[in-house]
Amino acid sequence: MKRLLAAPLVSSLALLPAALALLPQAALAHPGHGAAIGAEAGFLHPLMGADHVLAMVAVGLLAALRGGRALWALPLSFLVLMSAGAGLGMAGVALPYAETGIALSIVVFGVAAIVGLRAPVALLASLVGVFAVFHGYAHGAEMPETASGLSFGFGFLAATALLHAAGLGLGIAAARLDAARAAPALGACVAAAGLALLALPA
């Protein structure tokens, strides 16, 4: 019964690479969001890019599949280092290959879900944190001129935490249904989605 319930979950994620290939404009939607200002603009920014959404959900997914201290350590590491990256972006500091780093993060998080479930939590948190810098940089560098830095930051932190929570819920549900099969199957779907994003034209 559990395997029957897990199958639709994995199958739906398996469609992500194809969906991203058909939606190149939505996959990397990072510019400002019209007249939105402050917290509203910050909250919308992660939600308007499929690469941000996938990576942040993948962090929660990886944390849930690893379990234990990873449940809070991985999301916290991402939020802290993402804030640091946002500071770099707001300050105008150049960070080469930021978009590539964002897309690559999805691949790495997916692979980690496949092979890294027994890795030390500190290692996984460090890995998550390194890539979080790229995501934060994109948020900071593309902050609308009308936005307040502090409220904009609170906005994208709130959206990120929400996406982490969604990934945690997905991972916990998948692990309860069939832990042995969930990690490699979901990890492979996430990694494939990341590769699809890397293949999209800039």
SVG drawing of the C-alpha trace seen along z (x, -y; Angstrom):
<svg xmlns="http://www.w3.org/2000/svg" viewBox="-2 -54 35 56">
<polyline fill="none" stroke="black" stroke-width="0.4" points="0.0,0.0 2.8,-2.4 4.5,-1.8 1.3,-2.5 1.0,-5.8 4.6,-6.7 4.5,-6.0 2.3,-9.1 4.6,-11.3 7.7,-10.3 6.1,-10.3 4.9,-13.8 8.4,-15.0 9.8,-13.1 7.9,-15.5 9.9,-18.5 12.7,-18.3 10.3,-18.2 8.2,-21.0 11.2,-23.3 12.4,-22.6 9.0,-23.9 9.1,-27.0 12.5,-28.7 11.2,-32.1 9.7,-31.0 12.7,-28.9 15.0,-31.9 12.6,-34.7 14.7,-37.0 14.0,-40.6 12.1,-43.0 8.4,-42.5 6.8,-45.6 5.5,-48.0 6.0,-45.6 8.1,-47.1 9.7,-46.1 8.6,-42.8 6.1,-42.1 8.8,-42.2 11.2,-40.2 8.6,-37.5 7.7,-37.2 11.3,-37.0 12.1,-33.4 8.6,-32.3 9.0,-33.7 12.0,-31.6 11.7,-27.8 15.4,-27.4 15.0,-29.2 11.8,-27.2 13.4,-23.9 16.6,-24.5 14.8,-25.7 12.3,-22.8 15.3,-20.5 17.0,-21.7 13.9,-20.8 13.6,-17.5 17.3,-16.7 16.9,-17.7 13.9,-15.5 15.5,-12.5 18.7,-12.9 16.6,-13.4 17.9,-14.2 19.7,-17.6 19.6,-18.1 15.9,-19.0 16.9,-22.4 20.6,-22.6 20.2,-22.6 17.4,-25.1 19.1,-27.4 22.5,-27.2 20.7,-28.1 18.9,-31.1 22.0,-32.5 24.4,-32.1 21.7,-33.3 21.4,-36.5 25.2,-37.0 25.0,-36.5 22.1,-39.0 24.4,-41.5 27.0,-41.1 24.4,-41.6 23.0,-44.7 26.6,-46.1 27.3,-45.6 30.0,-43.1 30.5,-40.9 29.9,-37.2 30.8,-35.4 28.7,-32.5 25.9,-33.2 23.2,-31.8 25.2,-28.7 25.7,-28.2 22.0,-28.5 21.2,-25.8 24.1,-23.6 22.8,-23.7 19.7,-21.8 21.8,-19.1 24.1,-18.9 21.2,-18.8 19.5,-16.0 22.7,-13.9 23.2,-14.5 19.7,-13.1 20.7,-10.0 24.1,-9.3 24.6,-11.6 22.0,-10.6 24.6,-9.2 27.0,-12.1 27.8,-14.2 25.1,-16.9 27.9,-19.6 29.1,-18.6 25.6,-18.8 24.9,-22.1 28.2,-23.5 27.3,-22.3 23.9,-23.9 25.3,-27.1 27.8,-27.5 25.1,-27.4 22.8,-29.6 25.3,-32.4 24.5,-32.3 20.7,-32.4 21.1,-35.3 23.3,-37.2 20.6,-37.0 18.0,-38.3 20.2,-41.2 21.5,-42.2 18.1,-42.2 16.3,-44.0 14.0,-46.7 15.2,-50.3 11.9,-51.1 12.4,-48.3 13.6,-48.8 16.6,-46.5 15.5,-45.4 11.8,-44.6 12.9,-43.1 15.2,-40.8 12.5,-39.8 10.3,-39.0 12.6,-36.6 13.6,-35.0 10.0,-34.3 9.4,-32.8 12.5,-30.7 11.5,-29.3 8.1,-28.5 9.7,-26.6 12.0,-24.8 8.9,-23.7 7.3,-22.4 10.3,-20.3 10.4,-19.0 6.8,-18.0 7.4,-16.3 10.5,-14.4 8.8,-13.3 5.8,-12.0 8.0,-10.2 10.2,-8.7 7.2,-7.4 5.8,-5.8 8.9,-4.1 12.2,-5.5 14.5,-3.1 13.0,-4.0 12.1,-7.7 15.6,-9.1 17.1,-7.9 13.9,-8.4 13.2,-11.9 16.9,-12.9 17.2,-11.7 14.1,-13.8 15.6,-16.9 19.0,-16.4 17.4,-15.9 15.4,-19.1 18.7,-20.9 20.4,-19.5 17.4,-20.7 17.9,-24.2 21.6,-24.1 20.8,-23.2 18.4,-26.1 19.7,-29.0 20.8,-32.0"/>
</svg>
